[in-house]
Amino acid sequence: MHLKQQPIRVCLVGAGRAGRVHANSLTQHVPGGVLVALVDAVEATRAETGEMYGIDDSARFATLEAALTWGQFDAVVITTPTFTHRDLAVAAARAQKHVFLEKPMALNLAECDDIIDAAAENSVVLQIGFMRRFDPEFAAAYERIQAGEIGQPMIVKSLTHGPGLPPAWARDLSLSNGMLAEVNSHDWDCTRWLAGSNPQRVYVEIANFKGERHQITTPNFYDNQLTSIRFENGALGSISGVCPCEYGYDARVEIIGERGIMQIGDIRGQAVIVGTNRDQGYITPIYRTWPQRFAWGYIREMEHFIECIRTGNPTRAAGIDGRWAVAGVLAGTRSFLEERPVLLREVLYATAGS
Ligand SMILES: NC(=O)c1ccc[n+]([C@@H]2O[C@H](COP(=O)([O-])OP(=O)(O)OC[C@H]3O[C@@H](n4cnc5c(N)ncnc54)[C@H](O)[C@@H]3O)[C@@H](O)[C@H]2O)c1
């Protein structure tokens, strides 16, 4: 007799912006997983997100600790601010819960190592929220690079420009590592993934155009950055970051290989263009938000997480990938603070996987 597999029961930890994107995937698009509980420190957020996704009042918790005492779930999806990631992920892994953890993985490499170790010691899946690896366009480009279509990548240029002022904690370097982490973690991961090599040296310039207008007084705040990277295999990379970006959400990559060029992504949010007024010319919408641009990436990364729990296969966005992105952020931050190029080995003091 064929027994139907029970869905993987998931507890969402952090029911804010990113949390709701994953709640949406689990309730509407990923039948292998089911959202059974949520944790949020703020009562109003618990109530609002709980109602939105039909989570019973008895399965809404103010702390992860309380949810773990209840315990009726197999995995957590952690979507809280960066400075909480280490403690939450380690506690969940120690309770034998599989862990999906949003980027940036943590604030520093020691925290990353604690999370990686806790997951390994308790044999649970640890997947980092690098949804671009699961976006159909990024994934296709990666496969075509692997197949050798453009030859060895020589230059990888990646940009993320995000609309909206980041939350207060994300503007504070001590709580978030700033925009290099909050906005550009995805580019740190993608440039390394697509170049097929770890970063070796980075140089970052920053600028602050809008901080005063938004009365942001946190030390070293910046809203624009440009990063240059040299990879261990000799390839070069660049990352541009802008946030807040007035014109919309923009995430594109260009890879120049020994035998060709590849471009991923389009500033246009639709292939449809409309012309009705000869003075205005064509009108074509651009992406406005990250949930819109990476809708499929978010769904497919959650499918993959559930699949890895079921099969025991390794995840395609592992703890070590999160750790390398954090290492890039730390080297980049040191670079602009000390106004010099920084070697990755200056920040890679821990040994795990480096
Ligand atoms: N992958 C992506 O594209 C993407 C996009 C946005 C945000 N993120 C990441 O998701 C995380 C959250 O960002 P956000 O924009 O959703 O933030 P947010 O402020 O909208 O939501 C965070 C939520 O966590 C709750 N919270 C804070 N500390 C908590 C704790 N200790 N226990 C339980 N709940 C707690 C807050 O009350 C809030 O509701 C960050 O790491 C961010 O970088 C990833």
The ligand as an SDF file (V2000), in Angstrom:
LIG
                    3D

 44 48  0  0  0  0  0  0  0  0999 V2000
   16.1050   36.9980    0.8560 N   0  0  0  0  0  0  0  0  0  0  0  0
   15.6490   38.2260    0.6990 C   0  0  0  0  0  0  0  0  0  0  0  0
   15.5130   38.6960   -0.4100 O   0  0  0  0  0  0  0  0  0  0  0  0
   15.2890   39.0430    1.9120 C   0  0  0  0  0  0  0  0  0  0  0  0
   14.4600   40.1550    1.7640 C   0  0  0  0  0  0  0  0  0  0  0  0
   14.1600   40.9080    2.9050 C   0  0  0  0  0  0  0  0  0  0  0  0
   14.6910   40.5780    4.1360 C   0  0  0  0  0  0  0  0  0  0  0  0
   15.5130   39.5020    4.2290 N   0  0  0  0  0  0  0  0  0  0  0  0
   16.1160   39.1260    5.5210 C   0  0  0  0  0  0  0  0  0  0  0  0
   15.1140   38.6600    6.4100 O   0  0  0  0  0  0  0  0  0  0  0  0
   15.4200   39.0540    7.7420 C   0  0  0  0  0  0  0  0  0  0  0  0
   14.2640   39.8910    8.2910 C   0  0  0  0  0  0  0  0  0  0  0  0
   14.0990   41.0470    7.4940 O   0  0  0  0  0  0  0  0  0  0  0  0
   12.6720   41.7430    7.3300 P   0  0  0  0  0  0  0  0  0  0  0  0
   12.8440   42.7870    6.3110 O   0  0  0  0  0  0  0  0  0  0  0  0
   11.6210   40.7270    7.1700 O   0  0  0  0  0  0  0  0  0  0  0  0
   12.5430   42.4300    8.7690 O   0  0  0  0  0  0  0  0  0  0  0  0
   11.2020   42.8870    9.5020 P   0  0  0  0  0  0  0  0  0  0  0  0
   11.6510   43.9070   10.4890 O   0  0  0  0  0  0  0  0  0  0  0  0
   10.1400   43.2220    8.5080 O   0  0  0  0  0  0  0  0  0  0  0  0
   10.7110   41.5580   10.2610 O   0  0  0  0  0  0  0  0  0  0  0  0
   11.4520   40.9740   11.2960 C   0  0  0  0  0  0  0  0  0  0  0  0
   10.4530   40.4240   12.3130 C   0  0  0  0  0  0  0  0  0  0  0  0
   11.1840   39.6960   13.3000 O   0  0  0  0  0  0  0  0  0  0  0  0
   10.5850   39.9680   14.5720 C   0  0  0  0  0  0  0  0  0  0  0  0
   11.6050   39.6710   15.5980 N   0  0  0  0  0  0  0  0  0  0  0  0
   12.7060   40.3890   15.9060 C   0  0  0  0  0  0  0  0  0  0  0  0
   13.4380   39.7450   16.8470 N   0  0  0  0  0  0  0  0  0  0  0  0
   12.7890   38.5750   17.1190 C   0  0  0  0  0  0  0  0  0  0  0  0
   13.0470   37.4870   17.9620 C   0  0  0  0  0  0  0  0  0  0  0  0
   14.1510   37.4330   18.7160 N   0  0  0  0  0  0  0  0  0  0  0  0
   12.1630   36.4680   17.9860 N   0  0  0  0  0  0  0  0  0  0  0  0
   11.0550   36.5020   17.2410 C   0  0  0  0  0  0  0  0  0  0  0  0
   10.7540   37.5160   16.3990 N   0  0  0  0  0  0  0  0  0  0  0  0
   11.6100   38.5390   16.3460 C   0  0  0  0  0  0  0  0  0  0  0  0
   10.1440   41.4090   14.4960 C   0  0  0  0  0  0  0  0  0  0  0  0
    9.1210   41.6890   15.4460 O   0  0  0  0  0  0  0  0  0  0  0  0
    9.6610   41.5140   13.0460 C   0  0  0  0  0  0  0  0  0  0  0  0
    8.2730   41.2430   12.9290 O   0  0  0  0  0  0  0  0  0  0  0  0
   16.7540   39.7960    7.6590 C   0  0  0  0  0  0  0  0  0  0  0  0
   17.8030   38.8900    7.8810 O   0  0  0  0  0  0  0  0  0  0  0  0
   16.7790   40.2890    6.2160 C   0  0  0  0  0  0  0  0  0  0  0  0
   18.0680   40.5100    5.7130 O   0  0  0  0  0  0  0  0  0  0  0  0
   15.8110   38.7290    3.1510 C   0  0  0  0  0  0  0  0  0  0  0  0
  1  2  1  0
  2  3  2  0
  2  4  1  0
  4  5  1  0
  4 44  2  0
  5  6  2  0
  6  7  1  0
  7  8  2  0
  8  9  1  0
  8 44  1  0
  9 10  1  0
  9 42  1  0
 10 11  1  0
 11 12  1  0
 11 40  1  0
 12 13  1  0
 13 14  1  0
 14 15  2  0
 14 16  1  0
 14 17  1  0
 17 18  1  0
 18 19  2  0
 18 20  1  0
 18 21  1  0
 21 22  1  0
 22 23  1  0
 23 24  1  0
 23 38  1  0
 24 25  1  0
 25 26  1  0
 25 36  1  0
 26 27  1  0
 26 35  1  0
 27 28  2  0
 28 29  1  0
 29 30  1  0
 29 35  2  0
 30 31  1  0
 30 32  2  0
 32 33  1  0
 33 34  2  0
 34 35  1  0
 36 37  1  0
 36 38  1  0
 38 39  1  0
 40 41  1  0
 40 42  1  0
 42 43  1  0
M  CHG  2   8   1  16  -1
M  END
$$$$
